[in-house]
Amino acid sequence: MFAYYLDLALRSLRRNKVLTTLMVLALALGIGATITTLTVLRLLSGDPLPQKSAQLFYPQLDPNTKDGYIAGQAKPAPTMTYVDAMNLLHAHRATRQVAMALSQAKVLPQQGGDHPFFSDAVMTTTDFFAMFDAPFQYGNGWAAADDDSGAQLVVIAGFLNDKLFGGANSVGKTIRLNDRDFRIVGVLKPWAPQPRFYAQDLGGRSYGDGDAVFLPLRTARAVDMGPQDTECYAAVTDIKHLETAPCMWLGVWVELVDDAAVAGYKSFLSSYAQQQIAQGRFQRPETALLDLMGWLRDQQVVPDDVRLQAGLAFGFLLICVVNTVGLLLAKCLRRSQEIGVRRALGATRREIFTQFMVEAAIVGMAGGVLGLLFAELGLLGIRHQPAEYASLAHLDLGMFFFTFVVALGASLIAGILPAWRACVLAPAPQLKAA
């Protein structure tokens, strides 16, 4: 029976080529705009570590003065001083904990004819790789003792290893950074969480390629690598000694495996802030402990204009659906005599309704195919924009199938009213008018 309805629908669509083209085009434009904006929104609001994000938390303290302070309305500072970060890490109140800052490293290739270049660097502590599930191609990270000893060790990204060593195992070899030699202990596989959550409020990019080099924090500071972003809450005379300066420049992440661990760490943070107030270091008691996705929302990683564009695209799709409803109704009225004949020959209302819904579904699938083309054109335009995430705007397999779900859903919704209108037509008046 379905094959019969399909044949009737295709014949009807071929007889009314102009209306068919207008319906397909209307749906395709709405679907293309919607899928384009949804792809970008999904990219920006995605979970960078879905297998672990619920266990990763970003603690915050507030060492600022009471100038302009209103109790209960102030937000904790997004970064920490070196003293506070080390105090939290050395307390060992979490399964894992890391402190980090972003920097730039000057890389000097071993080949004499190649010019030095700058790469993104992360100054961090030993738990970074295990906490964030960074996969290794060769070797591994450094040991906890290397954090304290200032060992001249480095982990490099796979793309940097390809550039400098042709992709071969470079563990044990030397790389020159900022005119100092470092021994490579590990090479990462391709790893670039999107968004780059650990870089928020540290002065780095949110999207794009991953970082190139990872060094022990104390080692990086010993060779005068500085953070990309620093905020001081008191007068500073020597910015070079950030370890003792009243400046916030480190982000801290902790891994907490269950609700009890989260509650315990929140209590620890609050107690720590009160302790610092008693010692005269802090004047504000505010603390916060946001999970990974909560931290990204707090940082407003998804720009408001992207959300607005997605809303406008859905509104445009709704307009396209309404226009398709009108075109299907016009088509239905032109076929009233045909419907009357079919009803007189014994076709039930249910069969008429099904026939028109099959026709609407065909229009929707055709609109989906054309909508995919429009979506690809839209994403191509986005990839030529100067935004950080532009190069990542691609249609993945999930959005590919979702396009046809949207197309089929929109067409069936558009077809309900015309199909109902067709099935309730009384056959007698139509036969008399024939």
N, C-alpha and C positions, 0 to 999 in steps of 0.2 A: 504493500500500500504506500509506503514511504516513497518508493521509486516513482509511483504514479503521481504523488503530490510534487515530487521534485521535477518531473517532466512538465507538469502544468505550470509550475512556477517559472521554469526557464523559458517556456513558450511565452508566458505573459510578459516577462522582463524583456524579451527580444522584440515583442510587438510595440513596446513603449520605451524605445531606446533613450529618448531625451529625458523622460522622467527617471528612468533607471540610472542614467549617468549623473543626474542632479542628486539623487539620493545617495549614491555611492560616494560622490565627491563631498557632500555635506558631512557624512559620517567620517570619511577619511580625514578631512581637515580637523574635525574635533578630536578624533583619536590620535592623530599625529601630534597635535599640540599637547594633549594630555599625557601621552607616553613620553614625550620629550621632557616636560617639566617633572613628571614623576621619576624618571630616570635620574635626573639631577638631584631631586629631593632625596631619593633613596641613597644615592652616592654620599650626600652630605650628612645624612642622619643615620647612616648605617652603624652597626656595632663593630668596632675594629677588632675586637677579640671575643666573638660570641661564645667561645668555649670556656671563657674565664672571666668575663667582664663583671659578673655578679660577685666575684671574690676580690676584686681590686678596688681600693679606696684611696682617696686623696685627702690626707689630713691638713687642716689649716689652723693657724694661730694668728694672733694680731698683736705685734709689738709696737704699733703706732702710739703716738701720744694721744691725750684726751682732747686735743684741739678739734672742735666740731663734733665731738662724740655724743651720740644719743643712744642710751642703753636700749637694747632690744631691736635697734634699727641698723646698727653698723654690721657690715659684712667682714669676716676675717680676711686677712691679707692672702692673696693667691700664692705667694711664695714665702720662703723662710730664710732666716739668717743661717750662716754656717753653724753657729753654736747650737741653735735649736734643732736643726736637721740632725746633727751628730748626736745630740742628747736623745732624740727619738729613736735613732737607729741603734744606739748602744743600749737602750732599755730593752730591746728584743721582746717587745710586746706583740709582735705579729709573726706569722709563719715565715714571711720574707718581708724585707723592707729595702728600699733603694732611695738614694738621694741623687739628683742629677741637675745638670745645667747644660745648655747648648753653647757651642762655640764654633769657631772656624779654624781649620788646620791647613797650613801650607804644606802640600805634598811635593816632594822633590823626586821625580822619577829617577831610577837607576841608570837609564840610558842617557848618555851624556848630551845628546842632541835635543832631548825633550825639555820643554819649559816647565817650571813649577806651576802648580795650580792650587786653588783653594777648594776644600771640600767641607761639607757639613760634618761636625764632630759632636759627640756626646761625651761629657765628663760625668762618670757615674760610679756606682759601686757594684760589687760582685754579683748581687742577686738579680741584676737587671735582666739577664738573658733567660734565667729560669722563670722569673716572675711573669715575663711577657711572652713566654713560649717562642723566643727567637731561635729558629732552627740553624744548626751548624752543618756546613758542608765539609769542613776540615777542622780538626782540633776542637777546642772548647773555650770557655771564658777563663778569666783568671781566678785565683783562689782568694779567700777572705783575707789571708795574711798579706797578699799583695796590695790590698787597699791601704793598709797601715804602713807598709814598708816603702811605698812610692816606687814600686818596681816599674821599669820602663818597658811595659807590655802594651799590646794593642790588639783589638779584634777589628777586622776590616770586613766591609760588605763584599758580597760576591762580585758586584759590578766593578768595584775598585780592584779586586783581585784579577778580574779579567783584563782590566786595562794595564795593570802593572806587571802581571806575571803570566798572562795568557791563559788564565783559568787553571793553572797547575796548582798543586798543593804547596802553599807558601808558608805553612806553619814552620816556625824556626828561622825563617828568613828575616831580614831587616828591612824596615821601611823608614824613610827619613821624613819627620814631621817637625815643622818649625825649627829646622836646623838641628834637630836632635834625632838620634837613632833609636828606634823602638823595635823590639822583637815581637813578631807576629805569633800569637798563641791560638788564634781561631779565625776562621773565615765563615761568614754567614751565608746561608742560602738566600735566595731572593726573599726579602722581608721588608714590607713597607705598609704598616697598618694605615687604613684610611677611615676616618681622619687620623692624623698623627697626634693621638691624644696626649701623649707624654710631653709634647712640645707646647701645649697651650700655656700661655702667659710666661713662657720662657724666651720669647723673642723669635721663635722659629716659624716655619711654614706649617700649615695644617694639612696639606695634601702634596702629592707628588712622589718623587723617588725617595727611598729611605736614606738614612744617614750613612756616611761612608766609613767613618772611623769611630771607635768606642775605646775610651781610655779610662784607667782608674782616676777617680776624682783628684786624689792627692798628687798623683803623678802629673796630671795635666796642669794643676796649679803651680807645681814646682818648675815647670818650663814656661811659665807666664802665659798660659792660655786663660783668657778671660771669658766670662759669660756674656752672652749677647744682650741680656736685659738685666739691669740692676736698679733697685729702688731703695734709697736710703731714707730713713725716718728721723735722722738727726744729722747734725753737721759732721762732715767727714773731711779730714785733712789728708789722709793717705788712702786713696781708693785701691791701691795695689794690694793692700793687706786686707782682703775681703773676709778672711777667716775670723778676724776680730772686729771688723767694722760693723756699725749698726745699719747694715744693708741687707735687703732681702733679694736673693738671687737663685735659690735652690728650690726645686720641686721635690716633694717626697711622696712616694707611693708605698702602700702596705698591702699585703695579701692576708685576708681574714677568711677563714674557711666556713664559718657558720655564724648564726645570729648571736650566739653567746660571745664569740670572739669580737664581733662588731660592738656589742654593748660594752664589753670590757675595755675595748680600745677607746670608745667615746668617754668612758669614765676616766681612763688614764689621761686623755687629752685635757679634760676639764681640770683634773687635779694638777697636771703640769702647769697649766695657765695660772692657776691660783698660787702655785709655788713660786712662779716667776714674778707674780704681783707682790708676794710677800718679800721677795728679794730685791724689789725695786726695779726689775728689768722691764716688766709689763705694766701697763696701766689699764688695759682692756681685757675682760674675761672671755670674750667671744671665741669660740672654737667651732669647727665644722669637720664632718667626715662624710664626704660624698662618694658614692660608688662611681664607677667609670662613666656610665651613661648619664648619671646625675651631674657629674663634673662637666661633661660636654654640653649639657643643657644650660648649666650655669654660665658657661663661657660663650653661649649663643653661637656655637659653631655653625649652625644653619642660619644663614642671613635671613632677615625678615622679608627681603624682596623675593627670595626663592620661594618661601611659603606663599607669598602673595601671588606670584606667577602660577603656582600650582592651583591655587583657588580660582584664579581667573581662567585657567585652562579648563577646569571642570565646569565653570560657568559657560564657557564657549561650547563645550561638548553638549551641555544641556540645551543650548540654543540650537545646535545642529540636530539634536534628537527631536526637538519640537518641530523644526523645519521638515525633517524626515516624516514625522507624523502627518503633517499637512500634505506632503506629496503623496504619501500612501493613501490618505483619505481621498484625495483627488483621483487617484488611480482606481480606488474602490468604486467611487461614484460613476466613473466611466464604464465600469464593468458590471453595473447593476443588472442589466438584461442577461448577461452571461450567468450571473449568480442565480437569477430567477429561473433560468432554464435548468441549471444543475439541481436546484431545489425541487423543481417539478418532476425531474427524472429520479428523485429519491435520495439525493444527497442530504445528509443530516446537517444540523447547525454545527455540530462538532466537527464534521468533515470539512465544512467550509472554513471554520475557524482554523483548523490545522493547516489547510492549504495556504491561507494567507500568512500564517506564522512561518511556514517553511519558506515562503517567498521573502519575508522580512529577514529570516536568518541568512539566506543567500546574499541579500543586499549587505548584511552586516559583515559576512566573511569577505566579500569583495572589498568593502570599505576597510576591513582590517588589513588586507594585503596592501592596499594603496596607502593606508595610514602608516604602515611600517616604513614605506618609502619616505613619506613626509617626516616621520620621526627621525630617520637616519639623516635626512637633510638638515633637520633642526639641530641634531647632535653634532653634525659636521660644523654648523655655524658656531656652536658653543665651543668646540675644540679650537676655533680660531680666535676666541676671545682671550684677553690677558689674565683671566682668573686663574688662581692656583690649581683648581680642580679641573680646568678645561681639558687637559690631555686625558683625563680619566673618564670623560663622558662617552661611554660606549654602551650599546644595547646588549645586555647579557641574555643568557638563555631563559632565565626566569621572566624578564620583562618581555622577551619575544613571545612566550606563551601567554603572558598576561595581556598582551595587545589583543589577541584573539578572544580572550575572555571578555575584555571590555567591549570589543566590537560586537560580539554575539549578544552580550547583555544589553547594550545600547539599542541594537536593532530589534531585539525581542520586545523591549519596553516600548520602542517606537511603533511596533506592529500590533500591540494589544488593542488599542482603540480602533484602528482600521479593520482589524480582523473581527472584533466584536460587532462593529457597524455592518460588516458584510454578512455575518451569520444571522443577524436579526432582520435583514431585509425580507419583506413579505413577497413571495414569488408571484402572486396573482397580478398586482399592479404592473410588475415588470414584464409579464407575459402579454398583458393587454397593450403595453406601450411598444412592444416589439413589432 
